[in-house]
């Protein structure tokens, strides 16, 4: 029998370790002042522990959320917020777990506008302010904006770059420090009636957090009238005589049992391929639970509005 006719066995190649956040930052281009500025602020966000960081971050988040509170007061006829205590209680509590909030995404102004609802006592404290994923191409355009959004705790995200990009790595680092991370899991503005498909990155954040995070869904409606996608010029159009905003915080989605079951099952596997397949199946299941929870909260909110919550 010739060698060419022999049946060759497929040999599984071991999975190469994925680069961490520090390595990804080291790989960032630095050929001009824009790229150097972006790399600098990405590195600062990863640590966020320089002595000057906290006062500057406090100023940015404090001014931003206070301005949004004023915007809500002057630009809307009515703002109704239900069960905000479910969020503020866990933020202010002494806890050993991080927080992840998810919400639908009606407009490019959702963040930071929606955080104008937070109590005044919480607005100037970066520890009580969300970290969030924001589109890099829209926010990180030049050094001044890089500094503003980095200090404003907005992590630059490249749409379509997958779940192993730098933004997710920085998000995981924030979760290790028990911070609050907010995600719009649809990954884009969606002004359709139905909630869109969720991206898998939020599943990885939940699964790879050192401690299972406290996960809270948030549903709101009213922002798509302020910033409709149909308008040619993206300028907010609040109407203090007509505009309404409704926001509701849902109950915690407890992933503890699901994550423990996944870790136990993964520990029994020897093949990298099998581990990758299991990881993907669990990510899908986690994201499906998130979508179902937010969709149920949307149904509750729609019922409350139909029964006069905004009257």
N, C-alpha and C positions, 0 to 999 in steps of 0.2 A: 504494500500500500504506500503510495507516494505521500510525501509530507503535505502537499497541496490539497489532497483529498481528505486529510484527517479533520475531524470535527474539533474546532478550537473551543476551549472553554472561556466563557466571559469571566474576567477577573475584576471584581469590584475594586475601584480605586478608593482609598480612604478619603474622607471629606477633609478638605483643607480648612484650617481655622479661618474664620471670617475676620477681617480687620476691625478693630475696635475704634471708638471715637477718636482717640489720640492719633492713631495711625491714619485715619481718614483725614483728619485736620492737617497732618504733616504732608499729605498728598495734594492738598489744595494748591492751585497755581498762585504764584506771587510775582507775575511778570510786570504788573503795573500797580499804580496806587489804589485803584478800585479793588483789585484782587487781594492786595496786601491788607487793605482795610477789612475786607470780608473775613479773611483768615484770622486776623487779630481778634475780631469780635466773636467769631465762632469758638476760638480757644478760650476767651474770657467767659463765654456762656457755659462751657463745659465745666469750669471750676466755680465761677461766680463767688469767689471767696476773697478777692482783693479788698483791702480796707476801704477803698474808695467806692467799691461796687454798691454796697448797700445804700448809702445816702443818695447816690445818683439814681439808682433803681427806684428807691422810695419816691424821689421827686417825679420821675417819669410816670410811674403807675398811679401816684396820687393825683397829679394834675390830670392825667388821662381819664381816670374813673370819675373824678369830680366834674370834669367838663362833660362827660357823658350823662352824669346825673342831671346836670343843668339842661342838657339837650333833651332828655326825656321829659323834664318838667315843663319846658317852654315849647317843645315841638310836638307834643302829643296831647290830644284831648283827654285821654285816659290811659293809665298804665296799671294793669292788674297783675300782681305777682302772688302765686299760691305756693305755700309750703317751702318758702325760702329757708326756713329754719333747718330743714333737712340737710342743706348744704352748709350754712353758717355754723351749725352745731358741730359738725365733724371737722370743719376747718379750724375752729377755735379750741377744740378739745385736745387734751394731751393724748396723743396716739402714737403707735409704733408702726403705722401703716400709711402708705401714700394714698392719694385720692386721684381718681380719674373721673372726669365728667365728660359726657358726650351730649351732643345736641344736633338738631337739624340745622340746615345752613340756608337761610333765605336770601341773604344779601352779602355784599362785600363789607358792609358796615356792622354786621352782627357782633363781631368783636372789634372794638371794645364797647360798643353801645350797650350790649346786654348787661355788662358789669356795672353800669350806672345804677343798677338796682341795689348794689351792695351797701350795707350800712356804713355811715360815715366813719365809724371807729375802725373799719377794716381797710379803708381805701389807701392809706399811706404806709401800710406795712407789706413789704414784698413777700413775707411769709404767708400772708393771707390773700395773696394775689396769684391768679392762675399763671402757670407756664402754658403756652399754647403753640401749636404748629401753624405757621403762616407761609403763604406762597412766596418763595424767595424772589421770583421774577417780578412780583408786584411790590414788595416791601423793601428788599435789600438792593437798592439801585445805585447808591452813592454813599460815601463815608458818613455824612450827617444822618441819613436815614438808617444806615447800618447801626450806628451808635444808639439812635432813638429806639429802634425796635429790639435791639439786643438788650438794652437796659429795661425795656418794657416787657421783657420776658416772653418774647415771641421768637420761636425757634425757626430758622429758615428751612423750608421744605421744598424739595424739587418734585413737582408732580410727575408721576410716571417713573420715578427712580426706584421704586420698589420698597420693600419693608426692611432692607438692610442698609439704608442710606444713613448719612450723618445725623439727620434730624431725629430719627428714631433712636439712634445711639445716645444722643444728648438727652432725649426724653427718658430713656431707661436710667441714665445717670441721675436725673432729677427725681425719679421714683425711688432710687436707692436712698435718697436723702429725705424721703417721706414728704416730698413736695406735692402740690396740687397741679395736675396736668389736665388741660382741657383739650378735647379733640372734636373736630367736625368730621365724623367718619365717612360721610359721603364724599369727601375730598374735593368738592366743588359746590358752587352755589346751585341750589335746586329750588325753583319756584313752581314746580309742578305740584299737583295735589298729593301725590303719593311720595313717601320717603324713598330716596334712591338707594341703590346698592351700596353697602359699606365696603371700604377698603380693608385689606387684611392687616395693615400696620397696627391698628388699634388692638387686634388680637395678639400680636407679638408683644406689645407693650404690657398687656395684662399677664400673659404667660411668662414672660422673662423678668418681671419685677421680682426682686429678692423676697419681698413680702407681698402676699396677695393684696392688691389694692382695694380700697373702698370705691365701688363704681356706682355713680349716680347718673341717671338719664335726665335731661332737661329738654322740654319742648316749649317752643315759643312761636307766635305768629303775629304778623303786623309789620315786619321789616321789609317784606317784598313790595309793599305799597310805598315805602319810603325810597327804596332803591330798585325800581323795576328793571329787569334785564333788557326790556324793550326800548328804553330810552337811549338816545344816541350819545348824550353826554352824561357820564356817570356822576351826577350831582344829587345829593340827598334832597328829598322833597317832603319834609315834614309839614303837617297841617295841624296847628294847635286847636282847630275847631272840629277836626274829623279823625285824625290819625289815632289809632288805638294799638296798644301792645299788650299781649297776654303771654305770661310766662309761668310755667309750672315745673317744679322739681319733683321727680319721682322717687320711689323707694329704692334702696340699695339693691343692686344685682350681686348676689353673693356667689363668687366663683371658687370659693375655698375647696369644696369637695371635688369639683371638676378639675382644678389644677393639681390637687394631690393625686387624683386618679391617673392623670396624664403622666406625672412625674414617676409614679410607681410603675406604670406600664413601660415607660421609656427606659427605666433602669434595668429592665429584664431583657432588653434588645441588645444584640451584639453588632448588628449591621447598621452602618450609617444610612444606607438607603431606607431601611425600615424605620429608622428614627425620623428621617426627613418626611416619610409618608405619614407617620403618626402625627408629627408636628403639624403638617398641613391639614389633616383631618380635624385635629383639635382646634386649630385656628378658625377653620370654617364653622365649627360648632359654637365657639365663643362669639364670633361675629354674628352668627344667626341669633343667638340669645340677646345680644345687644340690640339688633334690629327689631326683634319681636317686642322687647321691652319698650323701646322708644315708640314703636308703632302703637302699642297699647296705651302709652301715655298720651299720644296724639289723639286717640279715640276718646279718652277721658276728657281731655281738654276741649275737644270739639263738642262733646256733650255738655260740658259746663258753659261754654260760650252760647250754645243753642238754648240753654235754660236761663240766660240773662246775666252771665258773669261780667259782661262788659256794659251792661245797662246802668 
